[in-house]
Amino acid sequence: MQVAVVVDPEHQRSVLTTIRCATAGFVVGTPAPEQLAADLRLVVVEARRVEAVLRVLAATAPRARIVILWEAADPALLQLALQQPSIVGFVGVVDGIPEPWQLMYAARRVLAPLDPAPLGAQLMPWGATTVSWQPKTTGELRRIVTQIDGIGRSLGLGRREADDLSAAAHELLMNAMYDAPVDARGRPLYADDRTAPVQLAPQHAPTLSLCVGPTRMVLDAVDPFGRLPRQRYLEGVIRGIHNQSGPTTLDTSHGGAGLGLHAMFSSCCMLKAELRPLKSTMVSWMARRGPRSKQRLPRSLFFLPLM
């Protein structure tokens, strides 16, 4: 068995159907936690069973990756993920059932890490409007954020949705243009002063892609450095959960990637990072369109270290 699904019996059929669609050629089973085998590569587990699964995997399959199904973002589970690198993602569920495309993404990325990282447009309905940029200067960054706000409004986004979209674009570009670049010795070039103008060499410019569909919108930021710290990423999200009940302000107390992740997590339905160490980082922000009640659906989160 290479993939284990550890969920309540009433949820097994839905979760198994989704997993099997993404894992053709892999053996998928529904063992009890104490029956997890040594050849496991992926465990999909409900939040309340995580600790039991971790205890068994530590002895039987320490290299297996874990994706947790949660009904709400839980700081305690995120703290656990800080201590357990085997936890690579959290998929939001309603009544125990995840959105199939999110679970398929998680399973496929864990089991086929050498496949090219999917851009947001590949997770959206075909035909959705897609635009991309490669900014090299601070002035270009600002113009792109303004363009994104205008594009969003022209495609029917409400004021709050357009504000969330442009704020996420700004933070993704700030992280990619100020925090990611380093010199030949690995020292940050611009992270110490996020207010200073930046001029990037063409080979260091990030790519920002925007895709807007009828029900979701997504931004992907890719930089060529591959230095996003896992701890900073998760800690930023934890701050986001704590800030949900009050106004969100951007953290500018230090350099380094992860600034503003708490703000982005507060406005998204999914936040994901794919890291190829010292080669590239892709951070993607996805949000639902429509009534604010939809934003109450649980958020999903991923940090995938790839080869």
ROTOR-937120 format. One line per field, with one value per atom (N, C-alpha, C): chain; atom name; x, y, z. Coordinates in steps of 0.1 Angstrom, whole numbers, plus 5000, padded with zeros to 4 digits. Example, Ala and Ser with C-alpha at 12.3 -4.5 7.8 and 13.67 -1.06 7.14 Angstrom:
<atoms>
kette	(A/A/A/A/A/A)
atom	(N/CA/C/N/CA/C)
X	(5132/5123/5132/5128/5137/5129)
Y	(4943/4955/4967/4978/4989/5000)
Z	(5078/5078/5078/5071/5071/5079)
</atoms>
This chain:
<atoms>
kette	(A/A/A/A/A/A/A/A/A/A/A/A/A/A/A/A/A/A/A/A/A/A/A/A/A/A/A/A/A/A/A/A/A/A/A/A/A/A/A/A/A/A/A/A/A/A/A/A/A/A/A/A/A/A/A/A/A/A/A/A/A/A/A/A/A/A/A/A/A/A/A/A/A/A/A/A/A/A/A/A/A/A/A/A/A/A/A/A/A/A/A/A/A/A/A/A/A/A/A/A/A/A/A/A/A/A/A/A/A/A/A/A/A/A/A/A/A/A/A/A/A/A/A/A/A/A/A/A/A/A/A/A/A/A/A/A/A/A/A/A/A/A/A/A/A/A/A/A/A/A/A/A/A/A/A/A/A/A/A/A/A/A/A/A/A/A/A/A/A/A/A/A/A/A/A/A/A/A/A/A/A/A/A/A/A/A/A/A/A/A/A/A/A/A/A/A/A/A/A/A/A/A/A/A/A/A/A/A/A/A/A/A/A/A/A/A/A/A/A/A/A/A/A/A/A/A/A/A/A/A/A/A/A/A/A/A/A/A/A/A/A/A/A/A/A/A/A/A/A/A/A/A/A/A/A/A/A/A/A/A/A/A/A/A/A/A/A/A/A/A/A/A/A/A/A/A/A/A/A/A/A/A/A/A/A/A/A/A/A/A/A/A/A/A/A/A/A/A/A/A/A/A/A/A/A/A/A/A/A/A/A/A/A/A/A/A/A/A/A/A/A/A/A/A/A/A/A/A/A/A/A/A/A/A/A/A/A/A/A/A/A/A/A/A/A/A/A/A/A/A/A/A/A/A/A/A/A/A/A/A/A/A/A/A/A/A/A/A/A/A/A/A/A/A/A/A/A/A/A/A/A/A/A/A/A/A/A/A/A/A/A/A/A/A/A/A/A/A/A/A/A/A/A/A/A/A/A/A/A/A/A/A/A/A/A/A/A/A/A/A/A/A/A/A/A/A/A/A/A/A/A/A/A/A/A/A/A/A/A/A/A/A/A/A/A/A/A/A/A/A/A/A/A/A/A/A/A/A/A/A/A/A/A/A/A/A/A/A/A/A/A/A/A/A/A/A/A/A/A/A/A/A/A/A/A/A/A/A/A/A/A/A/A/A/A/A/A/A/A/A/A/A/A/A/A/A/A/A/A/A/A/A/A/A/A/A/A/A/A/A/A/A/A/A/A/A/A/A/A/A/A/A/A/A/A/A/A/A/A/A/A/A/A/A/A/A/A/A/A/A/A/A/A/A/A/A/A/A/A/A/A/A/A/A/A/A/A/A/A/A/A/A/A/A/A/A/A/A/A/A/A/A/A/A/A/A/A/A/A/A/A/A/A/A/A/A/A/A/A/A/A/A/A/A/A/A/A/A/A/A/A/A/A/A/A/A/A/A/A/A/A/A/A/A/A/A/A/A/A/A/A/A/A/A/A/A/A/A/A/A/A/A/A/A/A/A/A/A/A/A/A/A/A/A/A/A/A/A/A/A/A/A/A/A/A/A/A/A/A/A/A/A/A/A/A/A/A/A/A/A/A/A/A/A/A/A/A/A/A/A/A/A/A/A/A/A/A/A/A/A/A/A/A/A/A/A/A/A/A/A/A/A/A/A/A/A/A/A/A/A/A/A/A/A/A/A/A/A/A/A/A/A/A/A/A/A/A/A/A/A/A/A/A/A/A/A/A/A/A/A/A/A/A/A/A/A/A/A/A/A/A/A/A/A/A/A/A/A/A/A/A/A/A/A/A/A/A/A/A/A/A/A/A/A/A/A/A/A/A/A/A/A/A/A/A/A/A/A/A/A/A/A/A/A/A/A/A/A/A/A/A/A/A/A/A/A/A/A/A/A/A/A/A/A/A/A/A/A/A/A/A/A/A/A/A/A/A/A/A/A/A/A/A/A/A/A/A/A/A/A/A/A/A/A/A/A/A/A/A/A/A/A/A/A/A/A/A/A/A/A/A/A/A/A/A/A/A/A/A/A/A/A/A/A/A/A/A/A/A/A/A/A/A/A/A/A/A/A/A/A/A/A/A/A/A/A/A/A/A/A/A/A/A/A/A/A/A/A/A/A/A)
atom	(N/CA/C/N/CA/C/N/CA/C/N/CA/C/N/CA/C/N/CA/C/N/CA/C/N/CA/C/N/CA/C/N/CA/C/N/CA/C/N/CA/C/N/CA/C/N/CA/C/N/CA/C/N/CA/C/N/CA/C/N/CA/C/N/CA/C/N/CA/C/N/CA/C/N/CA/C/N/CA/C/N/CA/C/N/CA/C/N/CA/C/N/CA/C/N/CA/C/N/CA/C/N/CA/C/N/CA/C/N/CA/C/N/CA/C/N/CA/C/N/CA/C/N/CA/C/N/CA/C/N/CA/C/N/CA/C/N/CA/C/N/CA/C/N/CA/C/N/CA/C/N/CA/C/N/CA/C/N/CA/C/N/CA/C/N/CA/C/N/CA/C/N/CA/C/N/CA/C/N/CA/C/N/CA/C/N/CA/C/N/CA/C/N/CA/C/N/CA/C/N/CA/C/N/CA/C/N/CA/C/N/CA/C/N/CA/C/N/CA/C/N/CA/C/N/CA/C/N/CA/C/N/CA/C/N/CA/C/N/CA/C/N/CA/C/N/CA/C/N/CA/C/N/CA/C/N/CA/C/N/CA/C/N/CA/C/N/CA/C/N/CA/C/N/CA/C/N/CA/C/N/CA/C/N/CA/C/N/CA/C/N/CA/C/N/CA/C/N/CA/C/N/CA/C/N/CA/C/N/CA/C/N/CA/C/N/CA/C/N/CA/C/N/CA/C/N/CA/C/N/CA/C/N/CA/C/N/CA/C/N/CA/C/N/CA/C/N/CA/C/N/CA/C/N/CA/C/N/CA/C/N/CA/C/N/CA/C/N/CA/C/N/CA/C/N/CA/C/N/CA/C/N/CA/C/N/CA/C/N/CA/C/N/CA/C/N/CA/C/N/CA/C/N/CA/C/N/CA/C/N/CA/C/N/CA/C/N/CA/C/N/CA/C/N/CA/C/N/CA/C/N/CA/C/N/CA/C/N/CA/C/N/CA/C/N/CA/C/N/CA/C/N/CA/C/N/CA/C/N/CA/C/N/CA/C/N/CA/C/N/CA/C/N/CA/C/N/CA/C/N/CA/C/N/CA/C/N/CA/C/N/CA/C/N/CA/C/N/CA/C/N/CA/C/N/CA/C/N/CA/C/N/CA/C/N/CA/C/N/CA/C/N/CA/C/N/CA/C/N/CA/C/N/CA/C/N/CA/C/N/CA/C/N/CA/C/N/CA/C/N/CA/C/N/CA/C/N/CA/C/N/CA/C/N/CA/C/N/CA/C/N/CA/C/N/CA/C/N/CA/C/N/CA/C/N/CA/C/N/CA/C/N/CA/C/N/CA/C/N/CA/C/N/CA/C/N/CA/C/N/CA/C/N/CA/C/N/CA/C/N/CA/C/N/CA/C/N/CA/C/N/CA/C/N/CA/C/N/CA/C/N/CA/C/N/CA/C/N/CA/C/N/CA/C/N/CA/C/N/CA/C/N/CA/C/N/CA/C/N/CA/C/N/CA/C/N/CA/C/N/CA/C/N/CA/C/N/CA/C/N/CA/C/N/CA/C/N/CA/C/N/CA/C/N/CA/C/N/CA/C/N/CA/C/N/CA/C/N/CA/C/N/CA/C/N/CA/C/N/CA/C/N/CA/C/N/CA/C/N/CA/C/N/CA/C/N/CA/C/N/CA/C/N/CA/C/N/CA/C/N/CA/C/N/CA/C/N/CA/C/N/CA/C/N/CA/C/N/CA/C/N/CA/C/N/CA/C/N/CA/C/N/CA/C/N/CA/C/N/CA/C/N/CA/C/N/CA/C/N/CA/C/N/CA/C/N/CA/C/N/CA/C/N/CA/C/N/CA/C/N/CA/C/N/CA/C/N/CA/C/N/CA/C/N/CA/C/N/CA/C/N/CA/C/N/CA/C/N/CA/C/N/CA/C/N/CA/C/N/CA/C/N/CA/C/N/CA/C/N/CA/C/N/CA/C/N/CA/C/N/CA/C/N/CA/C/N/CA/C/N/CA/C/N/CA/C/N/CA/C/N/CA/C/N/CA/C/N/CA/C/N/CA/C/N/CA/C/N/CA/C/N/CA/C/N/CA/C/N/CA/C/N/CA/C/N/CA/C/N/CA/C/N/CA/C/N/CA/C/N/CA/C/N/CA/C/N/CA/C/N/CA/C/N/CA/C/N/CA/C/N/CA/C/N/CA/C/N/CA/C/N/CA/C/N/CA/C/N/CA/C/N/CA/C/N/CA/C/N/CA/C/N/CA/C/N/CA/C/N/CA/C/N/CA/C/N/CA/C/N/CA/C/N/CA/C/N/CA/C/N/CA/C/N/CA/C/N/CA/C/N/CA/C/N/CA/C/N/CA/C/N/CA/C/N/CA/C/N/CA/C/N/CA/C)
X	(5008/5000/5009/5006/5014/5007/4994/4986/4975/4975/4965/4956/4943/4932/4927/4929/4925/4914/4901/4890/4878/4868/4856/4850/4844/4838/4828/4820/4810/4816/4829/4836/4846/4848/4858/4855/4843/4840/4843/4839/4841/4856/4863/4878/4885/4882/4889/4887/4875/4872/4881/4882/4891/4905/4910/4924/4928/4919/4922/4923/4915/4915/4929/4936/4948/4960/4958/4969/4969/4965/4965/4979/4978/4990/4995/4990/4994/4983/4987/4978/4973/4960/4953/4945/4946/4939/4933/4925/4919/4922/4935/4939/4935/4935/4935/4949/4950/4963/4974/4971/4981/4985/4978/4981/4989/4994/5001/5014/5017/5028/5040/5051/5064/5066/5058/5060/5051/5045/5036/5044/5038/5043/5034/5021/5012/5001/4998/4986/4977/4965/4954/4946/4946/4941/4932/4921/4913/4920/4918/4925/4926/4915/4915/4923/4927/4935/4950/4954/4968/4978/4976/4987/4988/4978/4979/4987/4984/4991/5006/5009/5023/5031/5025/5032/5035/5026/5029/5039/5038/5047/5061/5063/5076/5084/5077/5084/5084/5073/5071/5075/5071/5073/5076/5088/5091/5092/5093/5094/5081/5070/5057/5053/5046/5040/5026/5022/5009/5001/4989/4979/4967/4964/4954/4941/4930/4917/4912/4910/4905/4892/4884/4871/4873/4884/4888/4903/4909/4923/4926/4935/4937/4952/4954/4968/4976/4969/4976/4981/4973/4978/4989/4989/5000/5012/5011/5023/5029/5020/5024/5032/5027/5034/5048/5049/5062/5072/5068/5076/5078/5068/5068/5068/5080/5081/5074/5070/5062/5048/5043/5030/5032/5027/5029/5016/5005/4993/4981/4972/4959/4948/4938/4927/4915/4908/4895/4884/4876/4865/4852/4841/4827/4820/4816/4810/4818/4832/4841/4845/4839/4842/4850/4862/4870/4865/4869/4867/4876/4871/4879/4892/4891/4903/4914/4911/4922/4929/4921/4927/4935/4930/4937/4950/4950/4963/4973/4968/4977/4983/4975/4979/4989/4986/4994/5008/5008/5021/5030/5024/5032/5038/5029/5033/5040/5039/5047/5054/5064/5071/5079/5082/5091/5082/5069/5061/5062/5060/5061/5050/5053/5043/5031/5019/5008/5005/5003/4999/4985/4980/4966/4957/4960/4951/4948/4957/4954/4945/4942/4933/4919/4918/4906/4899/4886/4879/4886/4886/4893/4887/4895/4890/4890/4894/4895/4905/4903/4912/4925/4937/4950/4959/4967/4976/4989/5001/5013/5023/5032/5041/5055/5066/5079/5085/5082/5087/5101/5108/5122/5125/5116/5118/5106/5108/5098/5086/5090/5079/5070/5077/5069/5060/5065/5057/5044/5046/5034/5024/5029/5020/5013/5019/5012/5001/5004/4993/4981/4984/4973/4965/4973/4966/4958/4963/4955/4942/4943/4930/4920/4925/4916/4911/4919/4915/4904/4906/4896/4883/4883/4870/4864/4872/4866/4859/4864/4858/4847/4843/4831/4834/4846/4849/4843/4838/4833/4845/4842/4853/4862/4856/4864/4872/4866/4874/4886/4883/4894/4905/4901/4911/4919/4913/4920/4930/4925/4934/4946/4944/4956/4965/4960/4968/4977/4971/4978/4989/4986/4996/5007/5004/5015/5024/5018/5027/5035/5029/5036/5048/5046/5057/5068/5063/5073/5082/5076/5084/5093/5088/5097/5108/5105/5115/5124/5119/5127/5134/5126/5130/5138/5134/5140/5154/5157/5170/5182/5193/5205/5217/5228/5241/5247/5259/5265/5269/5269/5272/5260/5248/5236/5231/5237/5233/5221/5211/5200/5204/5199/5202/5194/5181/5171/5162/5163/5153/5154/5166/5167/5159/5156/5149/5138/5126/5115/5110/5115/5111/5120/5132/5142/5138/5141/5139/5147/5142/5149/5150/5162/5164/5170/5162/5166/5172/5182/5187/5176/5175/5164/5163/5175/5174/5169/5168/5163/5149/5143/5129/5119/5110/5099/5089/5081/5069/5057/5048/5035/5024/5015/5004/4991/4981/4968/4958/4949/4938/4925/4915/4902/4891/4884/4873/4860/4849/4836/4834/4841/4840/4852/4864/4876/4886/4896/4907/4920/4930/4943/4955/4965/4978/4989/4998/5010/5022/5031/5044/5055/5064/5075/5088/5097/5111/5121/5133/5144/5154/5150/5159/5157/5144/5141/5146/5142/5147/5136/5124/5113/5114/5116/5118/5104/5104/5091/5086/5095/5091/5084/5090/5085/5071/5070/5057/5046/5049/5038/5035/5046/5044/5036/5038/5030/5015/5012/4998/4992/5000/4995/4991/4999/4995/4982/4980/4968/4955/4956/4945/4942/4953/4951/4945/4948/4943/4929/4923/4910/4899/4900/4889/4892/4903/4906/4912/4916/4921/4935/4937/4950/4960/4972/4982/4994/5002/5013/5025/5032/5044/5056/5061/5073/5085/5085/5095/5108/5109/5122/5121/5133/5133/5130/5130/5128/5114/5114/5101/5091/5079/5068/5061/5066/5059/5046/5035/5022/5015/5021/5014/5002/5002/4990/4979/4982/4971/4966/4974/4970/4962/4966/4958/4944/4943/4930/4920/4925/4916/4915/4921/4921/4912/4911/4905/4916/4927/4939/4952/4962/4975/4985/4993/5002/5016/5026/5040/5047/5054/5062/5076/5085/5099/5108/5116/5127/5140/5146/5156/5167/5170/5180/5177/5165/5162/5150/5139/5127/5117/5109/5098/5085/5074/5062/5052/5047/5036/5024/5013/5000/4989/4982/4970/4958/4948/4935/4924/4914/4902/4890/4879/4866/4859/4851/4843/4829/4822/4808/4805/4794/4790/4801/4802/4812/4809/4797/4795/4803/4807/4815/4829/4833/4847/4847/4836/4836/4840/4840/4844/4858/4862/4876/4886/4898/4909/4918/4925/4935/4949/4959/4972/4982/4993/5003/5017/5026/5040/5047/5051/5056/5071/5080/5094/5096/5101/5102/5117/5120/5133/5138)
Y	(4988/5000/5012/5022/5034/5046/5046/5057/5052/5058/5054/5066/5062/5072/5068/5077/5074/5084/5081/5090/5081/5088/5080/5073/5061/5053/5060/5069/5076/5086/5089/5098/5091/5078/5071/5070/5068/5066/5079/5090/5103/5106/5104/5107/5097/5084/5074/5076/5080/5082/5093/5104/5115/5111/5105/5100/5091/5082/5072/5079/5090/5097/5104/5107/5114/5105/5092/5083/5070/5071/5058/5051/5038/5031/5029/5036/5035/5027/5019/5011/5020/5021/5030/5021/5023/5016/5024/5018/5025/5018/5017/5010/5018/5011/5018/5023/5034/5040/5030/5020/5010/5000/5001/4992/4998/5010/5017/5010/5008/5000/5008/5001/5008/5014/5009/5014/5026/5032/5043/5056/5063/5075/5087/5084/5095/5090/5098/5095/5107/5105/5115/5112/5121/5118/5129/5126/5136/5142/5154/5162/5154/5149/5143/5130/5125/5112/5115/5127/5130/5125/5127/5123/5108/5101/5086/5082/5088/5085/5088/5100/5104/5094/5089/5079/5067/5062/5049/5052/5063/5066/5068/5073/5075/5062/5051/5038/5030/5032/5024/5030/5043/5049/5064/5067/5081/5091/5085/5094/5097/5091/5093/5107/5113/5126/5126/5136/5137/5149/5147/5157/5156/5167/5167/5173/5167/5172/5180/5193/5200/5208/5210/5218/5233/5236/5250/5251/5263/5265/5264/5256/5253/5257/5267/5270/5259/5250/5239/5229/5227/5218/5224/5237/5244/5244/5245/5244/5230/5220/5206/5205/5211/5211/5217/5227/5233/5223/5214/5204/5191/5189/5177/5180/5180/5184/5174/5162/5153/5158/5168/5174/5184/5181/5190/5198/5195/5203/5200/5210/5209/5212/5203/5205/5208/5219/5222/5213/5209/5200/5206/5203/5206/5193/5191/5178/5166/5168/5157/5155/5163/5161/5172/5170/5181/5184/5196/5199/5189/5182/5172/5177/5189/5194/5197/5202/5205/5192/5182/5169/5162/5163/5158/5165/5178/5185/5180/5179/5175/5161/5152/5138/5137/5144/5144/5150/5161/5167/5159/5152/5144/5132/5125/5113/5115/5127/5129/5142/5143/5156/5161/5153/5158/5164/5162/5169/5184/5192/5206/5211/5222/5227/5233/5230/5235/5250/5258/5272/5272/5283/5285/5282/5287/5285/5270/5261/5247/5241/5249/5245/5252/5259/5267/5262/5266/5262/5267/5259/5263/5276/5285/5297/5309/5307/5318/5328/5341/5351/5350/5350/5348/5359/5365/5375/5373/5376/5374/5386/5388/5398/5393/5401/5398/5411/5417/5430/5429/5440/5441/5453/5462/5474/5477/5485/5489/5496/5504/5511/5502/5491/5481/5474/5471/5464/5472/5485/5493/5494/5495/5496/5483/5472/5459/5457/5461/5460/5469/5481/5489/5483/5477/5470/5458/5451/5439/5444/5455/5460/5464/5470/5474/5462/5452/5439/5433/5432/5426/5432/5446/5453/5452/5451/5450/5436/5426/5413/5410/5421/5420/5417/5418/5417/5428/5425/5435/5442/5453/5462/5454/5446/5438/5428/5421/5411/5417/5428/5435/5440/5445/5449/5437/5426/5414/5410/5410/5405/5414/5427/5436/5436/5434/5433/5421/5410/5397/5398/5405/5407/5415/5425/5434/5426/5418/5411/5400/5393/5383/5389/5400/5406/5412/5418/5423/5411/5400/5389/5384/5383/5378/5387/5400/5410/5416/5416/5421/5411/5401/5391/5379/5375/5363/5365/5376/5378/5377/5370/5369/5371/5374/5375/5361/5360/5348/5340/5347/5341/5338/5340/5337/5347/5360/5370/5378/5382/5390/5403/5406/5419/5430/5428/5439/5438/5427/5424/5434/5440/5449/5462/5466/5479/5477/5474/5472/5485/5496/5509/5514/5508/5513/5508/5516/5511/5499/5490/5478/5477/5473/5470/5456/5447/5433/5430/5421/5416/5407/5407/5399/5385/5378/5364/5363/5374/5374/5378/5382/5388/5377/5379/5369/5369/5359/5359/5359/5368/5368/5365/5356/5352/5354/5360/5362/5354/5347/5340/5342/5347/5350/5343/5334/5327/5331/5324/5329/5326/5316/5313/5315/5316/5317/5326/5331/5339/5335/5335/5330/5338/5339/5345/5335/5335/5326/5335/5335/5342/5332/5332/5323/5331/5328/5334/5323/5327/5317/5315/5317/5316/5303/5300/5288/5289/5300/5302/5304/5302/5304/5295/5301/5292/5287/5274/5267/5273/5275/5280/5294/5303/5316/5316/5307/5305/5301/5291/5286/5296/5302/5312/5324/5328/5338/5335/5322/5318/5317/5313/5313/5327/5337/5351/5355/5349/5352/5347/5335/5330/5339/5343/5351/5365/5370/5383/5383/5372/5371/5379/5380/5387/5402/5407/5421/5426/5439/5444/5438/5435/5429/5439/5439/5448/5440/5445/5438/5439/5429/5428/5433/5444/5450/5451/5442/5443/5437/5429/5423/5419/5416/5412/5397/5391/5377/5373/5363/5359/5355/5357/5354/5366/5378/5390/5391/5394/5395/5382/5371/5358/5357/5363/5363/5370/5381/5389/5381/5375/5367/5355/5348/5336/5341/5352/5357/5359/5361/5365/5354/5342/5332/5320/5311/5298/5288/5291/5282/5290/5287/5293/5281/5281/5270/5275/5268/5271/5258/5259/5248/5252/5245/5249/5239/5243/5235/5243/5237/5245/5250/5263/5270/5271/5267/5267/5276/5274/5282/5281/5291/5291/5295/5288/5293/5294/5306/5308/5312/5305/5307/5311/5321/5326/5324/5317/5315/5319/5327/5331/5328/5326/5324/5338/5338/5349/5347/5358/5357/5362/5359/5364/5361/5370/5369/5356/5351/5338/5327/5327/5317/5317/5329/5330/5323/5319/5312/5297/5292/5278/5277/5265/5263/5265/5271/5273/5261/5260/5250/5256/5248/5253/5242/5246/5236/5242/5234/5238/5225/5225/5212/5214/5208/5208/5197/5201/5192/5190/5180/5177/5187)
Z	(5000/5000/5000/4991/4990/4994/4994/4998/5008/5020/5030/5033/5034/5037/5051/5061/5074/5078/5075/5077/5082/5087/5092/5080/5083/5073/5064/5069/5061/5051/5053/5043/5034/5036/5028/5014/5010/4995/4987/4992/4985/4984/4996/4996/4987/4988/4980/4965/4961/4947/4941/4949/4945/4944/4955/4955/4944/4941/4930/4916/4915/4902/4900/4911/4910/4911/4914/4918/4910/4898/4889/4890/4893/4894/4908/4917/4931/4939/4949/4957/4968/4969/4979/4988/5001/5011/5022/5031/5042/5056/5059/5071/5084/5095/5108/5110/5119/5121/5125/5133/5138/5127/5115/5104/5093/5095/5084/5081/5068/5064/5060/5059/5057/5043/5033/5019/5016/5026/5024/5019/5010/5005/5009/5011/5014/5023/5033/5042/5042/5039/5040/5052/5062/5075/5080/5087/5094/5106/5109/5119/5132/5137/5150/5151/5140/5140/5137/5136/5132/5141/5154/5164/5164/5163/5163/5150/5139/5127/5128/5133/5135/5144/5154/5163/5155/5147/5140/5129/5121/5110/5115/5127/5132/5132/5135/5136/5123/5115/5103/5090/5088/5075/5077/5082/5086/5074/5062/5050/5043/5048/5042/5045/5035/5036/5041/5048/5054/5050/5045/5042/5052/5059/5069/5064/5067/5064/5076/5075/5086/5083/5093/5091/5093/5099/5101/5104/5100/5103/5118/5122/5136/5139/5148/5151/5157/5165/5171/5161/5150/5139/5132/5130/5123/5131/5145/5153/5152/5151/5149/5136/5126/5113/5113/5122/5124/5129/5137/5143/5135/5125/5118/5103/5096/5082/5073/5078/5070/5067/5075/5072/5061/5049/5038/5034/5040/5036/5044/5043/5050/5039/5038/5029/5037/5034/5040/5036/5046/5043/5049/5043/5048/5051/5063/5067/5063/5065/5062/5048/5038/5024/5019/5012/5006/4992/4987/4973/4965/4956/4949/4943/4936/4929/4938/4951/4960/4965/4968/4972/4961/4949/4937/4936/4937/4936/4946/4959/4970/4967/4963/4961/4950/4939/4927/4929/4936/4939/4948/4958/4966/4959/4951/4944/4931/4925/4912/4914/4923/4925/4914/4904/4893/4882/4883/4873/4874/4863/4864/4874/4881/4890/4882/4886/4879/4882/4872/4874/4878/4884/4888/4877/4864/4853/4851/4854/4852/4863/4873/4883/4882/4871/4868/4856/4854/4842/4829/4819/4807/4801/4796/4790/4799/4812/4821/4817/4819/4815/4823/4816/4822/4816/4825/4822/4830/4824/4832/4830/4839/4839/4844/4841/4847/4851/4862/4866/4871/4868/4872/4881/4882/4889/4899/4909/4918/4911/4901/4894/4886/4880/4873/4883/4894/4905/4907/4910/4913/4902/4889/4878/4876/4878/4877/4887/4900/4910/4906/4901/4896/4885/4875/4864/4869/4879/4884/4890/4897/4903/4892/4882/4871/4863/4861/4854/4863/4876/4884/4884/4884/4884/4870/4860/4846/4844/4852/4851/4861/4868/4876/4891/4895/4910/4918/4930/4939/4945/4952/4957/4967/4976/4985/4978/4968/4961/4953/4947/4939/4949/4960/4970/4975/4978/4982/4971/4959/4947/4946/4946/4944/4956/4968/4980/4979/4975/4974/4963/4952/4941/4946/4954/4959/4968/4977/4987/4980/4970/4963/4956/4949/4942/4952/4963/4973/4978/4981/4985/4975/4962/4951/4947/4948/4943/4954/4966/4977/4986/4990/5000/4993/4981/4975/4970/4963/4957/4966/4962/4970/4961/4967/4959/4957/4952/4949/4962/4973/4986/4994/4988/4995/5004/5003/5012/5006/5014/5008/5002/4991/4984/4988/4990/4992/5004/5011/5022/5033/5035/5047/5045/5033/5031/5020/5024/5015/5009/5013/5007/4996/4995/4985/4971/4961/4947/4943/4935/4931/4916/4911/4897/4896/4891/4890/4877/4876/4864/4857/4844/4837/4842/4845/4850/4864/4871/4885/4886/4875/4876/4879/4888/4890/4879/4878/4869/4878/4875/4882/4872/4875/4866/4874/4866/4872/4863/4869/4862/4870/4862/4868/4861/4869/4863/4870/4867/4872/4887/4893/4907/4915/4909/4916/4909/4916/4910/4917/4909/4914/4909/4918/4915/4917/4908/4910/4909/4919/4918/4918/4908/4907/4907/4916/4916/4914/4909/4905/4916/4929/4940/4949/4951/4959/4974/4980/4994/5004/5001/5011/5023/5035/5047/5051/5053/5057/5070/5080/5093/5091/5084/5082/5075/5066/5058/5068/5076/5085/5096/5101/5112/5107/5094/5088/5088/5084/5084/5098/5108/5122/5126/5122/5125/5119/5106/5099/5107/5113/5120/5132/5139/5151/5147/5135/5131/5125/5123/5117/5124/5137/5144/5145/5140/5140/5127/5126/5114/5111/5098/5094/5090/5095/5091/5087/5077/5072/5082/5083/5092/5084/5088/5082/5092/5102/5112/5109/5098/5094/5079/5074/5060/5060/5048/5046/5041/5033/5028/5039/5036/5046/5050/5047/5051/5045/5052/5047/5044/5047/5044/5053/5065/5073/5067/5060/5053/5041/5034/5022/5027/5037/5042/5046/5052/5057/5046/5034/5023/5012/5014/5004/5007/4997/5000/4999/4993/4992/4991/4999/4998/4997/4986/4985/4980/4985/4981/4977/4965/4960/4960/4967/4968/4962/4952/4947/4952/4963/4970/4961/4962/4954/4939/4935/4921/4918/4926/4923/4935/4936/4946/4938/4940/4935/4947/4948/4959/4951/4955/4948/4958/4955/4963/4954/4960/4953/4962/4957/4964/4957/4964/4958/4954/4944/4941/4946/4948/4952/4966/4971/4984/4995/5005/5015/5023/5023/5031/5025/5012/5007/5013/5017/5023/5036/5042/5055/5053/5041/5039/5043/5048/5053/5042/5047/5037/5037/5026/5024/5023/5027/5028/5025/5017/5013/5013/5018/5016/5011/4998/4992/4988/4996/4992/4981/4970/4958/4955/4947/4943/4932)
</atoms>
